[in-house]
């Protein structure tokens, strides 16, 4: 009798383990099917204005690259506020881009920069 009870318990546990493993595998397969594509609007080259070109270059580049170059310029010149990293201090070149503002936050920066892209 004890052997039958043990066999039954082992079978029950094995079924649960198999179900969990199958669920995980199915989840992984489902995730792999949904491959994210790049948004074409972000990848379309835009031409920076003359004031923005002084910072990121004059060639037409995608918006994502404009942001990358802007951030590399900010970090290279140490224009990020050390206490509040969300605030960007404008030097002479960035002041023209930021509409004369001496300091802007990073979210406002993207809004101001978009006015200089065509």
C-alpha positions as CSV (number, residue, x, y, z in Angstrom):
1,X,0.0,0.0,0.0
2,X,2.7,2.5,0.9
3,X,4.5,1.9,-2.4
4,X,1.3,2.8,-4.4
5,X,0.8,6.0,-2.3
6,X,4.4,7.0,-2.9
7,X,4.1,6.3,-6.6
8,X,0.9,8.3,-6.8
9,X,2.5,11.3,-5.0
10,X,5.6,11.2,-7.2
11,X,3.4,11.2,-10.3
12,X,1.4,14.1,-9.1
13,X,4.5,16.2,-8.3
14,X,6.0,15.3,-11.7
15,X,2.9,16.4,-13.5
16,X,3.0,19.8,-11.7
17,X,6.7,20.3,-12.6
18,X,6.1,19.4,-16.2
19,X,3.2,21.9,-16.4
20,X,5.4,24.7,-15.0
21,X,8.2,23.9,-17.4
22,X,5.8,23.9,-20.4
23,X,4.3,27.2,-19.3
24,X,7.8,28.8,-19.1
25,X,8.7,27.5,-22.6
26,X,5.5,28.7,-24.1
27,X,6.0,32.1,-22.6
28,X,9.5,32.3,-24.0
29,X,8.4,31.3,-27.5
30,X,5.6,33.9,-27.4
31,X,8.0,36.6,-26.4
32,X,10.3,35.8,-29.3
33,X,7.6,36.1,-31.8
34,X,6.9,39.8,-31.0
35,X,10.0,41.4,-32.4
36,X,9.9,45.2,-32.0
37,X,10.5,47.2,-35.2
38,X,12.1,50.6,-35.3
39,X,9.7,53.5,-35.8
40,X,10.4,54.9,-39.3
41,X,9.5,58.5,-38.2
42,X,12.4,58.4,-35.7
43,X,14.8,57.0,-38.2
44,X,14.0,59.5,-41.0
45,X,16.9,62.0,-41.4
46,X,16.1,65.6,-40.3
47,X,18.1,68.7,-41.1
48,X,19.2,70.7,-38.0
49,X,19.0,74.5,-38.1
50,X,22.2,76.6,-38.3
51,X,22.2,77.2,-34.5
52,X,21.7,73.5,-33.7
53,X,24.2,72.5,-36.4
54,X,26.9,74.3,-34.3
55,X,26.4,71.6,-31.7
56,X,25.4,68.4,-33.6
57,X,26.7,69.0,-37.1
58,X,25.0,70.2,-40.3
59,X,24.4,66.8,-42.1
60,X,20.8,65.4,-42.0
61,X,20.6,62.8,-39.2
62,X,17.8,60.9,-37.5
63,X,16.2,62.5,-34.4
64,X,17.7,59.7,-32.2
65,X,21.2,60.6,-33.4
66,X,20.5,64.3,-32.7
67,X,19.6,63.5,-29.1
68,X,22.7,61.3,-28.7
69,X,25.0,64.0,-30.1
70,X,23.4,66.6,-27.9
71,X,23.9,64.5,-24.8
72,X,27.5,63.8,-25.7
73,X,28.1,67.5,-26.1
74,X,26.5,68.2,-22.7
75,X,28.5,65.6,-21.0
76,X,31.8,66.5,-22.7
77,X,31.4,70.1,-21.7
78,X,30.1,69.3,-18.2
79,X,26.8,71.2,-18.7
80,X,24.7,69.0,-16.5
81,X,23.9,70.4,-13.0
82,X,25.8,68.2,-10.5
83,X,23.1,68.4,-7.8
84,X,20.0,68.0,-10.1
85,X,21.1,66.0,-13.1
86,X,17.8,66.7,-14.9
87,X,18.9,70.3,-15.3
88,X,21.1,71.4,-18.2
89,X,23.2,74.6,-18.0
90,X,23.4,76.3,-21.4
91,X,26.7,77.6,-22.8
92,X,26.8,80.1,-25.6
93,X,26.0,77.5,-28.3
94,X,23.2,75.9,-26.4
95,X,21.7,79.2,-25.3
96,X,20.8,80.0,-28.9
97,X,19.2,76.5,-29.3
98,X,17.3,76.9,-26.0
99,X,15.8,80.3,-27.0
100,X,18.0,82.4,-24.6
101,X,17.3,80.3,-21.5
102,X,20.4,79.8,-19.2
103,X,19.1,76.5,-17.8
104,X,16.4,74.0,-18.9
105,X,15.4,70.5,-17.7
106,X,16.0,67.5,-20.0
107,X,12.3,67.2,-21.0
108,X,12.0,70.9,-21.9
109,X,15.3,70.5,-23.9
110,X,13.8,68.0,-26.3
111,X,10.8,70.3,-26.9
112,X,13.1,73.2,-27.6
113,X,15.4,71.2,-29.9
114,X,12.5,69.9,-32.0
115,X,11.9,73.5,-33.1
116,X,15.3,73.5,-34.7
117,X,14.7,70.3,-36.8
118,X,13.2,70.3,-40.3
